[in-house]
Amino acid sequence: MKLIIAVVQGEDAQRTVVALTDRGISSTRIASSGGFLQQGNVTLMIGVEDAQVEVALQLIHENCRERSRYLTPVPPLAEPGEFFMAYPVEVQVGGATVFVVPVDSFEKI
């Protein structure tokens, strides 16, 4: 048995959970935030038999995608009289960060 921990962007979470559920794979959804952008993420905890790992990873891959965002950086602290003009910067967000770890014991209570 394996535990899949998938950190996905909030926009992709619902679609991913539905795809997993449609294939009979249960997940636990935990709201989280992180990364240098501090945007909303969802951490999915998915317990599966070894034979289902590839199916779950494929579903995550199909439903979580990277996208471009333009963000304006926070200006540094400036001395009085200095002027700083912040320009939007394109960054890639989204996709998924996935960890697959072995499970020594599993109990459903």
GUTORRO-687131 format. One record per residue (C-alpha): x, z, y. Coordinates in nm, 3 decimals, decimal comma. Layout:
N
<site <X Z Y>>
...
//
This chain:
109
<site <0,000 0,000 0,000>>
<site <0,115 -0,074 0,357>>
<site <0,024 0,047 0,703>>
<site <0,021 -0,226 0,966>>
<site <0,056 -0,100 1,323>>
<site <-0,024 -0,383 1,564>>
<site <-0,001 -0,343 1,941>>
<site <-0,211 -0,620 2,093>>
<site <-0,320 -0,705 2,446>>
<site <-0,664 -0,571 2,540>>
<site <-0,800 -0,925 2,583>>
<site <-0,719 -1,010 2,221>>
<site <-0,828 -0,685 2,058>>
<site <-1,197 -0,745 1,995>>
<site <-1,144 -1,094 1,857>>
<site <-0,872 -0,962 1,624>>
<site <-1,082 -0,670 1,498>>
<site <-1,376 -0,903 1,426>>
<site <-1,152 -1,147 1,237>>
<site <-1,008 -0,864 1,027>>
<site <-1,353 -0,718 0,958>>
<site <-1,489 -1,059 0,855>>
<site <-1,217 -1,070 0,586>>
<site <-1,301 -0,717 0,466>>
<site <-1,001 -0,551 0,631>>
<site <-1,079 -0,226 0,811>>
<site <-0,887 -0,111 1,116>>
<site <-0,872 0,182 1,353>>
<site <-0,857 0,092 1,722>>
<site <-0,663 0,314 1,963>>
<site <-0,649 0,243 2,338>>
<site <-0,291 0,239 2,467>>
<site <-0,080 0,111 2,751>>
<site <0,280 0,021 2,774>>
<site <0,544 -0,232 2,851>>
<site <0,694 -0,280 3,189>>
<site <0,361 -0,411 3,322>>
<site <0,167 -0,099 3,218>>
<site <-0,131 -0,313 3,122>>
<site <-0,399 -0,206 2,877>>
<site <-0,318 -0,258 2,513>>
<site <-0,488 -0,168 2,191>>
<site <-0,301 -0,031 1,893>>
<site <-0,461 -0,128 1,563>>
<site <-0,384 0,079 1,256>>
<site <-0,461 -0,121 0,944>>
<site <-0,420 0,010 0,590>>
<site <-0,403 -0,266 0,330>>
<site <-0,294 -0,327 -0,026>>
<site <0,035 -0,515 -0,059>>
<site <-0,150 -0,836 -0,151>>
<site <-0,346 -0,831 0,178>>
<site <-0,048 -0,791 0,413>>
<site <0,007 -1,165 0,462>>
<site <-0,365 -1,225 0,525>>
<site <-0,377 -0,949 0,787>>
<site <-0,061 -1,074 0,958>>
<site <-0,199 -1,430 0,967>>
<site <-0,524 -1,309 1,126>>
<site <-0,330 -1,115 1,390>>
<site <-0,115 -1,421 1,458>>
<site <-0,419 -1,647 1,495>>
<site <-0,602 -1,414 1,735>>
<site <-0,326 -1,278 1,959>>
<site <-0,159 -1,521 2,194>>
<site <0,088 -1,510 2,476>>
<site <-0,024 -1,616 2,821>>
<site <0,138 -1,650 3,163>>
<site <0,059 -1,414 3,449>>
<site <0,182 -1,414 3,805>>
<site <0,271 -1,069 3,932>>
<site <0,402 -0,959 4,266>>
<site <0,692 -0,719 4,220>>
<site <0,685 -0,384 4,394>>
<site <0,915 -0,401 4,696>>
<site <1,217 -0,170 4,696>>
<site <1,231 0,114 4,944>>
<site <1,356 -0,039 5,264>>
<site <1,522 0,111 5,564>>
<site <1,320 0,115 5,886>>
<site <1,332 -0,226 6,048>>
<site <1,411 -0,414 5,725>>
<site <1,168 -0,672 5,596>>
<site <1,108 -0,758 5,231>>
<site <0,889 -1,049 5,128>>
<site <0,772 -1,025 4,767>>
<site <0,698 -1,351 4,590>>
<site <0,488 -1,372 4,273>>
<site <0,688 -1,397 3,952>>
<site <0,564 -1,564 3,635>>
<site <0,584 -1,342 3,325>>
<site <0,467 -1,385 2,966>>
<site <0,218 -1,125 2,843>>
<site <0,016 -1,089 2,527>>
<site <0,095 -1,173 2,172>>
<site <0,137 -0,879 1,937>>
<site <0,405 -0,638 1,829>>
<site <0,355 -0,558 1,462>>
<site <0,512 -0,298 1,236>>
<site <0,455 -0,296 0,860>>
<site <0,550 0,029 0,692>>
<site <0,513 0,151 0,333>>
<site <0,253 0,420 0,259>>
<site <0,347 0,692 0,011>>
<site <-0,002 0,838 -0,010>>
<site <-0,351 0,742 0,102>>
<site <-0,666 0,952 0,088>>
<site <-1,009 0,877 0,226>>
<site <-1,191 1,202 0,295>>
//
